[in-house]
Amino acid sequence: MSERAAPFYCPYCGDEDLFPSEEGGGSPPPERSRGPGGGSWECRACSRAFRLKFLGLLAPGTAKSAPPPSAAPSASASDGGTP
C-alpha cells in the first residue's frame, strides 16, 4: 500500500506552509498504520495544528445534491432590478 496523501493547504488560513506534526496534542496514540502524529499537521503560517481523518464512503443515493440552477436569474429590488 502506498503512503497517505498530504494536504495541500491549511483548512484555516489557506497557506501551504504545512509540516507533519510529531505531537499527539493530548490525543490517543496514533494507529499503527499511520505515521508520526497519526495524520496530524502543523501550519507554520497561522500556528494551528489539525488532524485529517478519512471517515468512509457514502452509500449510493445518500449524498444530497444541490438544487439545479434556474434557467434565468430572477431580478429583485435588492440587486437593482424591478420587483
N, CA, C and O of each residue as an XYZ file, in Angstrom:
332
protein
N       0.847     -1.180      0.000
C       0.000      0.000      0.000
C       0.892      1.242      0.000
O       1.983      1.234      0.571
N       0.424      2.287     -0.635
C       1.233      3.495     -0.747
C       1.064      4.391      0.477
O       0.173      4.189      1.303
N       1.934      5.372      0.568
C       1.897      6.345      1.666
C       0.650      7.221      1.536
O       0.164      7.457      0.430
N       0.139      7.697      2.662
C      -1.058      8.545      2.640
C      -0.765      9.894      1.995
O       0.360     10.391      2.043
N      -1.784     10.466      1.401
C      -1.640     11.761      0.744
C      -1.529     12.871      1.781
O      -2.113     12.791      2.862
N      -0.790     13.880      1.444
C      -0.603     15.033      2.325
C      -1.548     16.146      1.901
O      -1.854     16.268      0.714
N      -2.023     16.968      2.847
C      -2.881     18.101      2.482
C      -2.072     19.139      1.708
O      -0.866     19.276      1.911
N      -2.735     19.854      0.835
C      -2.065     20.872      0.025
C      -2.071     22.244      0.692
O      -1.195     23.066      0.422
N      -3.049     22.497      1.560
C      -3.142     23.812      2.200
C      -3.821     23.673      3.562
O      -4.493     22.681      3.844
N      -3.629     24.680      4.386
C      -4.221     24.719      5.721
C      -5.725     24.984      5.588
O      -6.122     25.899      4.866
N      -6.570     24.199      6.273
C      -8.009     24.435      6.178
C      -8.467     25.701      6.904
O      -9.616     26.114      6.753
N      -7.587     26.319      7.688
C      -7.944     27.526      8.444
C      -7.524     28.804      7.740
O      -8.312     29.743      7.630
N      -6.274     28.845      7.257
C      -5.794     30.091      6.651
C      -5.485     29.958      5.161
O      -5.310     30.967      4.479
N      -5.416     28.740      4.650
C      -5.157     28.534      3.232
C      -3.692     28.525      2.849
O      -3.370     28.322      1.678
N      -2.801     28.736      3.793
C      -1.371     28.754      3.489
C      -0.873     27.336      3.202
O      -1.495     26.356      3.613
N       0.247     27.239      2.497
C       0.814     25.944      2.128
C       2.022     25.559      2.973
O       2.722     24.602      2.642
N       2.278     26.288      4.059
C       3.436     26.050      4.922
C       3.098     24.983      5.963
O       3.023     25.283      7.155
N       2.891     23.728      5.516
C       2.463     22.633      6.377
C       3.579     21.631      6.630
O       4.403     21.356      5.758
N       3.584     21.096      7.838
C       4.564     20.082      8.218
C       3.862     19.009      9.041
O       2.948     19.321      9.804
N       4.276     17.743      8.898
C       3.696     16.701      9.745
C       3.949     17.019     11.213
O       5.044     17.440     11.585
N       2.936     16.816     12.038
C       3.062     17.087     13.460
C       3.545     15.831     14.164
O       3.031     14.738     13.926
N       4.523     15.990     15.023
C       5.018     14.854     15.788
C       4.393     14.826     17.168
O       4.611     13.891     17.939
N       3.607     15.863     17.482
C       2.928     15.938     18.769
C       1.568     15.272     18.641
O       0.891     15.405     17.621
N       1.182     14.564     19.672
C      -0.133     13.955     19.676
C      -1.188     14.940     20.119
O      -2.372     14.719     19.869
N      -0.796     16.027     20.773
C      -1.732     17.034     21.224
C      -2.674     16.528     22.301
O      -3.806     16.998     22.411
N      -2.205     15.556     23.108
C      -3.041     15.028     24.171
C      -4.074     14.038     23.684
O      -4.931     13.608     24.456
N      -4.009     13.667     22.412
C      -4.963     12.716     21.875
C      -4.444     11.293     22.058
O      -3.282     11.108     22.421
N      -5.276     10.289     21.815
C      -4.831      8.906     21.950
C      -3.659      8.607     21.023
O      -3.465      9.324     20.042
N      -2.875      7.572     21.303
C      -1.739      7.253     20.444
C      -2.195      6.971     19.019
O      -3.291      6.450     18.812
N      -1.356      7.312     18.022
C      -1.729      7.090     16.630
C      -1.848      5.603     16.324
O      -1.225      4.769     16.981
N      -2.654      5.285     15.319
C      -2.784      3.906     14.888
C      -1.482      3.461     14.237
O      -0.705      4.285     13.755
N      -1.253      2.165     14.228
C      -0.001      1.650     13.687
C       0.151      1.932     12.200
O       1.276      2.069     11.721
N      -0.952      2.024     11.452
C      -0.866      2.234     10.011
C      -0.511      3.668      9.644
O      -0.201      3.946      8.486
N      -0.550      4.566     10.592
C      -0.254      5.967     10.313
C       1.153      6.308     10.734
O       1.780      5.599     11.521
N       1.641      7.418     10.188
C       2.980      7.884     10.527
C       2.980      8.648     11.830
O       2.022      8.554     12.598
N       4.042      9.411     12.102
C       4.118     10.192     13.336
C       2.953     11.155     13.441
O       2.611     11.828     12.468
N       2.348     11.226     14.602
C       1.259     12.156     14.815
C      -0.087     11.651     14.352
O      -1.103     12.300     14.599
N      -0.124     10.503     13.682
C      -1.383      9.917     13.262
C      -2.202     10.778     12.326
O      -3.416     10.877     12.506
N      -1.588     11.409     11.324
C      -2.319     12.249     10.390
C      -2.441     13.684     10.859
O      -3.238     14.445     10.310
N      -1.669     14.070     11.862
C      -1.693     15.439     12.374
C      -0.732     16.313     11.581
O       0.347     15.879     11.177
N      -1.155     17.560     11.371
C      -0.347     18.508     10.610
C      -0.271     19.825     11.351
O      -1.176     20.170     12.111
N       0.812     20.565     11.131
C       1.018     21.891     11.707
C       1.122     22.908     10.584
O       1.812     22.682      9.590
N       0.432     24.027     10.750
C       0.564     25.140      9.819
C       1.455     26.165     10.488
O       1.110     26.699     11.542
N       2.584     26.439      9.891
C       3.519     27.392     10.484
C       3.099     28.829     10.230
O       3.603     29.742     10.884
N       2.180     29.049      9.288
C       1.734     30.413      8.996
C       0.764     30.923     10.063
O       0.866     32.073     10.490
N      -0.175     30.079     10.497
C      -1.176     30.535     11.470
C      -1.034     29.835     12.823
O      -1.850     30.050     13.719
N      -0.013     29.008     12.974
C       0.286     28.312     14.234
C      -0.871     27.435     14.720
O      -1.146     27.361     15.918
N      -1.537     26.778     13.784
C      -2.607     25.856     14.148
C      -2.169     24.424     13.835
O      -1.363     24.185     12.936
N      -2.711     23.500     14.584
C      -2.482     22.090     14.325
C      -3.837     21.450     14.040
O      -4.840     21.808     14.658
N      -3.863     20.512     13.111
C      -5.110     19.848     12.771
C      -4.827     18.413     12.381
O      -3.691     18.047     12.078
N      -5.868     17.611     12.394
C      -5.744     16.193     12.059
C      -6.737     15.875     10.959
O      -7.887     16.313     10.991
N      -6.276     15.110      9.988
C      -7.133     14.665      8.902
C      -7.537     13.225      9.171
O      -6.727     12.410      9.612
N      -8.796     12.924      8.899
C      -9.279     11.568      9.118
C     -10.284     11.213      8.039
O     -11.242     11.951      7.805
N     -10.069     10.096      7.388
C     -10.996      9.595      6.396
C     -12.093      8.837      7.131
O     -11.807      7.891      7.866
N     -13.333      9.238      6.942
C     -14.441      8.623      7.662
C     -15.015      7.405      6.954
O     -15.499      6.487      7.616
N     -14.977      7.374      5.645
C     -15.517      6.246      4.893
C     -16.236      6.721      3.651
O     -16.259      7.912      3.341
N     -16.818      5.779      2.950
C     -17.549      6.074      1.725
C     -19.040      6.137      2.018
O     -19.547      5.389      2.854
N     -19.732      7.021      1.334
C     -21.180      7.130      1.471
C     -21.841      6.062      0.605
O     -21.333      5.710     -0.459
N     -22.950      5.565      1.061
C     -23.714      4.607      0.269
C     -24.324      5.336     -0.922
O     -24.654      6.517     -0.810
N     -24.480      4.661     -2.061
C     -25.081      5.317     -3.231
C     -26.466      5.864     -2.894
O     -27.267      5.191     -2.244
N     -26.738      7.081     -3.339
C     -28.037      7.698     -3.119
C     -28.161      8.454     -1.811
O     -29.195      9.078     -1.575
N     -27.146      8.426     -0.944
C     -27.250      9.136      0.323
C     -26.709     10.551      0.250
O     -27.035     11.379      1.100
N     -25.892     10.843     -0.748
C     -25.327     12.187     -0.877
C     -26.402     13.122     -1.415
O     -27.031     12.841     -2.435
N     -26.602     14.232     -0.720
C     -27.583     15.216     -1.170
C     -26.949     16.087     -2.235
O     -25.838     16.586     -2.057
N     -27.642     16.268     -3.323
C     -27.114     17.132     -4.384
C     -27.763     18.505     -4.270
O     -28.869     18.649     -3.748
N     -27.059     19.496     -4.763
C     -27.563     20.869     -4.741
C     -28.692     20.980     -5.752
O     -28.681     20.283     -6.766
N     -29.668     21.846     -5.493
C     -30.750     22.020     -6.467
C     -30.191     22.581     -7.768
O     -29.231     23.351     -7.744
N     -30.771     22.211     -8.895
C     -30.251     22.704    -10.171
C     -30.445     24.213    -10.278
O     -31.449     24.746     -9.805
N     -29.492     24.901    -10.895
C     -29.633     26.354    -11.048
C     -30.799     26.667    -11.981
O     -31.073     25.915    -12.916
N     -31.482     27.778    -11.724
C     -32.612     28.155    -12.573
C     -32.091     28.604    -13.936
O     -30.949     29.044    -14.065
N     -32.938     28.486    -14.937
C     -32.525     28.828    -16.292
C     -32.227     30.310    -16.428
O     -31.238     30.689    -17.055
N     -33.069     31.150    -15.851
C     -32.867     32.604    -15.930
C     -32.818     33.154    -14.520
O     -33.714     32.880    -13.722
N     -31.789     33.926    -14.195
C     -31.742     34.511    -12.860
C     -32.858     35.526    -12.687
O     -33.114     36.335    -13.580
N     -33.514     35.484    -11.556
C     -34.615     36.416    -11.317
C     -34.064     37.723    -10.749
O     -33.194     37.715     -9.878
N     -34.562     38.801    -11.232
C     -34.135     40.116    -10.748
C     -35.010     40.506     -9.577
O     -36.212     40.240     -9.582
N     -34.433     41.123     -8.591
C     -35.201     41.595     -7.443
C     -34.807     43.023     -7.128
O     -33.840     43.552     -7.676
N     -35.562     43.634     -6.244
C     -35.291     45.020     -5.876
C     -33.949     45.142     -5.163
O     -33.313     46.193     -5.236
N     -33.504     44.095     -4.476
C     -32.255     44.177     -3.716
C     -31.034     44.232     -4.623
O     -29.996     44.750     -4.210
N     -31.125     43.715     -5.846
C     -29.961     43.746     -6.720
C     -30.099     44.772     -7.847
O     -29.362     44.716     -8.831
N     -31.030     45.694     -7.707
C     -31.168     46.760     -8.688
C     -32.221     46.505     -9.734
O     -32.516     47.397    -10.530
N     -32.807     45.310     -9.762
C     -33.842     45.002    -10.728
C     -35.187     45.505    -10.263
O     -35.334     45.979     -9.137
N     -36.155     45.401    -11.127
C     -37.514     45.817    -10.749
C     -38.228     44.646    -10.097
O     -38.063     43.503    -10.525
N     -39.017     44.914     -9.068
C     -39.706     43.826     -8.373
C     -40.784     43.183     -9.196
O     -41.444     42.253     -8.732
